[in-house]
Amino acid sequence: HDPRILQYKEEIQVREGRCIQYAKDQGDAEEMELFQEECRVPRKNFERFINEKTSEFSEKGVKFCADAVAGLDPKSVEFDKELKACKTEYLTFQPKLRTVILKKGEALRETLSDFS
């Protein structure tokens, strides 16, 4: 995992905490509930985005490898070679996944207010 992704998660959580504290300071119980839910939206969205992109990435990788070895005898040397090659190539997709997640984190970070 990229440390910047963890950093974004932490920053979003810190702001969520400040947002919730701000909501509590406002006093009105009913409004506070709604406001607290709003405070949680950015974190929930970021987590969902990471999960969706990660599973999308995994599915692509699995399909990519399945296509690479399709029709080959699973006991053959060729099968092993193709499988190793596709897994190596599949790992080159990871920086793309990381970039997509980092861009989303940066964009989210810029939209969040500080409540400080």
Contact map, one row per residue, 1 for C-alpha under 8 A:
11101100000000000000000000000000000000000000000000000000000000000000000000000000000000000000000000000000000000000000
11111100000000000000000000000000000000000000000000000000000000000000000000000000000000000000000001000000000000000000
11111110000000000000000000000000000000000000000000000000000000000000000000000000000000000000000000000000000000000000
01111111000000000000000000000000000000000000000000000000000000000000000000000000000000000000000000000100000000000000
11111111100000000000000000000000000000000000000000000000000000000000000000000000000000000000000000001100100000000000
11111111110000000000000000000000000000000000000000000000000000000000000000000000000000000000000000000000000000000000
00111111111000000000000000000000000000000000000000000000000000000000000000000000000000000000000000000000000000000000
00011111111100000000000000000000000000000000000000000000000000000000000000000000000000000000000000000000110010000000
00001111111110000000000000000000000000000010010000000000000000000000000000000000000000000000000000000000100000000000
00000111111111000000000000000000000000000000000000000000000000000000000000000000000000000000000000000000000000000000
00000011111111100000000000000000000000000000000000000000000000000000000000000000000000000000000000000000000010000000
00000001111111110000000000000000000000000110000000000000000000000000000000000000000000000000000000000000000010010000
00000000111111111000000000000000000000000010000000000000000000000000000000000000000000000000000000000000000000000000
00000000011111111100000000000000000000000000000000000000000000000000000000000000000000000000000000000000000000000000
00000000001111111110000000000000000000000000000000000000000000000000000000000000000000000000000000000000000000011110
00000000000111111111000000000000000000110010000000000000000000000000000000000000000000000000000000000000000000000000
00000000000011111111100000000000000000000000000000000000000000000000000000000000000000000000000000000000000000000000
00000000000001111111110000000000000000000000000000000000000000000000000000000000000000000000000000000000000000000111
00000000000000111111111000000000000100100000000000000000000000000000000000000000000000000000000000000000000000000110
00000000000000011111111100000000001100100000000000000000000000000000000000000000000000000000000000000000000000000000
00000000000000001111111110000000000000000000000000000000000000000000000000000000000000000000000000000000000000000000
00000000000000000111111111000000000000000000000000000000000000000000000000000000000000000000000000000000000000000010
00000000000000000011111111100001001100000000000000000000000000000000000000000000000000000000000000000000000000000000
00000000000000000001111111100001000000000000000000000000000000000000000000000000000000000000000000000000000000000000
00000000000000000000111111100000000000000000000000000000000000000000000000000000000000000000000000000000000000000000
00000000000000000000011111110001000000000000000000000000000000000000000000000000000000000000000000000000000000000000
00000000000000000000001111111001000000000000000000000000000000000000000000000000000000000000000000000000000000000000
00000000000000000000000001111111000000000000000000000000000000000000000000000000000000000000000000000000000000000000
00000000000000000000000000111111100000000000000000000000000000000000000000000000000000000000000000000000000000000000
00000000000000000000000000011111110000000000000000000000000000000000000000000000000000000000000000000000000000000000
00000000000000000000000000011111111000000000000000000000000000000000000000000000000000000000000000000000000000000000
00000000000000000000001101111111111100000000000000000000000000000000000000000000000000000000000000000000000000000000
00000000000000000000000000001111111110000000000000000000000000000000000000000000000000000000000000000000000000000000
00000000000000000000000000000111111111000000000000000000000000000000000000000000000000000000000000000000000000000000
00000000000000000001001000000011111111100000000000000000000000000000000000000000000000000000000000000000000000000000
00000000000000000011001000000001111111110000000000000000000000000000000000000000000000000000000000000000000000000000
00000000000000000000000000000000111111111000000000000000000000000000000000000000000000000000000000000000000000000000
00000000000000000000000000000000011111111000000000000000000000000000000000000000000000000000000000000000000000000000
00000000000000010011000000000000001111111100000000000000000000000000000000000000000000000000000000000000000000000000
00000000000000010000000000000000000111111111000000000000000000000000000000000000000000000000000000000000000000000000
00000000000000000000000000000000000011111111100000000000000000000000000000000000000000000000000000000000000000000000
00000000000100000000000000000000000000111111110000000000000000000000000000000000000000000000000000000000000100010000
00000000100110010000000000000000000000011111111000000000000000000000000000000000000000000000000000000000000000000000
00000000000000000000000000000000000000011111111100000000000000000000000000000000000000000000000000000000000000000000
00000000000000000000000000000000000000001111111110000000000000000000000000000000000000000000000000000000000000000000
00000000100000000000000000000000000000000111111111000000000000000000000000000000000000000000000000000001100100000000
00000000000000000000000000000000000000000011111111100000000000000000000000000000000000000000000000000000000000000000
00000000000000000000000000000000000000000001111111110000000000000000000000000000000000000000000000000000000000000000
00000000000000000000000000000000000000000000111111111000000000000000000000000000000000000000000000001000000000000000
00000000000000000000000000000000000000000000011111111100000000000000000000000000000000000000000000001000000000000000
00000000000000000000000000000000000000000000001111111110000000000000000000000000000000000000000000000000000000000000
00000000000000000000000000000000000000000000000111111111000000000000000000000000000000000000000000000000000000000000
00000000000000000000000000000000000000000000000011111111100000000000000000000000000000000000000010001000000000000000
00000000000000000000000000000000000000000000000001111111110000000000000000000000000000000000000010000000000000000000
00000000000000000000000000000000000000000000000000111111111000000000000000000000000000000000000000000000000000000000
00000000000000000000000000000000000000000000000000011111111100000000000000000000000000000000000000000000000000000000
00000000000000000000000000000000000000000000000000001111111110000000000000000000000000000000100010000000000000000000
00000000000000000000000000000000000000000000000000000111111111000000000000000000000000000000000000000000000000000000
00000000000000000000000000000000000000000000000000000011111111100000000000000000000000000000000000000000000000000000
00000000000000000000000000000000000000000000000000000001111111110000000000000000000000000000000000000000000000000000
00000000000000000000000000000000000000000000000000000000111111111000000000000000000000100100000000000000000000000000
00000000000000000000000000000000000000000000000000000000011111111100000000000000000000000000000000000000000000000000
00000000000000000000000000000000000000000000000000000000001111111110000000000000000000000000000000000000000000000000
00000000000000000000000000000000000000000000000000000000000111111111000000000000000001000100000000000000000000000000
00000000000000000000000000000000000000000000000000000000000011111111100000000000001001100100000000000000000000000000
00000000000000000000000000000000000000000000000000000000000001111111110000000000000000000000000000000000000000000000
00000000000000000000000000000000000000000000000000000000000000111111110000000000000000000000000000000000000000000000
00000000000000000000000000000000000000000000000000000000000000011111110000000000011001000000000000000000000000000000
00000000000000000000000000000000000000000000000000000000000000001111111100000010011000000000000000000000000000000000
00000000000000000000000000000000000000000000000000000000000000000111111100000000000000000000000000000000000000000000
00000000000000000000000000000000000000000000000000000000000000000000111110000000000000000000000000000000000000000000
00000000000000000000000000000000000000000000000000000000000000000000111111010110000000000000000000000000000000000000
00000000000000000000000000000000000000000000000000000000000000000000001111110010000000000000000000000000000000000000
00000000000000000000000000000000000000000000000000000000000000000000000111110011000000000000000000000000000000000000
00000000000000000000000000000000000000000000000000000000000000000000000011111011000000000000000000000000000000000000
00000000000000000000000000000000000000000000000000000000000000000000000111111111000000000000000000000000000000000000
00000000000000000000000000000000000000000000000000000000000000000000000000111111100000000000000000000000000000000000
00000000000000000000000000000000000000000000000000000000000000000000000100011111110000000000000000000000000000000000
00000000000000000000000000000000000000000000000000000000000000000000100111111111111000000000000000000000000000000000
00000000000000000000000000000000000000000000000000000000000000000000000001111111111100000000000000000000000000000000
00000000000000000000000000000000000000000000000000000000000000000000000000001111111110000000000000000000000000000000
00000000000000000000000000000000000000000000000000000000000000000001100000000111111111000000000000000000000000000000
00000000000000000000000000000000000000000000000000000000000000001001100000000011111111100000000000000000000000000000
00000000000000000000000000000000000000000000000000000000000000000000000000000001111111110000000000000000000000000000
00000000000000000000000000000000000000000000000000000000000000000000000000000000111111111000000000000000000000000000
00000000000000000000000000000000000000000000000000000000000000011001000000000000011111111100000000000000000000000000
00000000000000000000000000000000000000000000000000000000000010001000000000000000001111111110000000000000000000000000
00000000000000000000000000000000000000000000000000000000000000000000000000000000000111111111000000000000000000000000
00000000000000000000000000000000000000000000000000000000000000000000000000000000000011111111100000000000000000000000
00000000000000000000000000000000000000000000000000000000000010011000000000000000000001111111110000000000000000000000
00000000000000000000000000000000000000000000000000000000000000000000000000000000000000111111110000000000000000000000
00000000000000000000000000000000000000000000000000000000000000000000000000000000000000011111111100000000000000000000
00000000000000000000000000000000000000000000000000000000100000000000000000000000000000001111111110000000000000000000
00000000000000000000000000000000000000000000000000000000000000000000000000000000000000000111111111000000000000000000
00000000000000000000000000000000000000000000000000000000000000000000000000000000000000000001111111100000000000000000
00000000000000000000000000000000000000000000000000000000000000000000000000000000000000000001111111110000000000000000
00000000000000000000000000000000000000000000000000001100100000000000000000000000000000000000111111111000000000000000
01000000000000000000000000000000000000000000000000000000000000000000000000000000000000000000011111111100000000000000
00000000000000000000000000000000000000000000000000000000000000000000000000000000000000000000001111111110000000000000
00000000000000000000000000000000000000000000000000000000000000000000000000000000000000000000000111111111000000000000
00001000000000000000000000000000000000000000000011001000000000000000000000000000000000000000000011111111100000000000
00011000000000000000000000000000000000000000000000000000000000000000000000000000000000000000000001111111110000000000
00000000000000000000000000000000000000000000000000000000000000000000000000000000000000000000000000111111111000000000
00000000000000000000000000000000000000000000010000000000000000000000000000000000000000000000000000011111111100000000
00001001100000000000000000000000000000000000010000000000000000000000000000000000000000000000000000001111111110000000
00000001000000000000000000000000000000000000000000000000000000000000000000000000000000000000000000000111111111000000
00000000000000000000000000000000000000000000000000000000000000000000000000000000000000000000000000000011111111100000
00000000000000000000000000000000000000000100010000000000000000000000000000000000000000000000000000000001111111110000
00000001001100000000000000000000000000000000000000000000000000000000000000000000000000000000000000000000111111110000
00000000000000000000000000000000000000000000000000000000000000000000000000000000000000000000000000000000011111111000
00000000000000000000000000000000000000000000000000000000000000000000000000000000000000000000000000000000001111111000
00000000000100100000000000000000000000000100000000000000000000000000000000000000000000000000000000000000000111111100
00000000000000100000000000000000000000000000000000000000000000000000000000000000000000000000000000000000000001111110
00000000000000100110000000000000000000000000000000000000000000000000000000000000000000000000000000000000000000011111
00000000000000100110010000000000000000000000000000000000000000000000000000000000000000000000000000000000000000001111
00000000000000000100000000000000000000000000000000000000000000000000000000000000000000000000000000000000000000000111
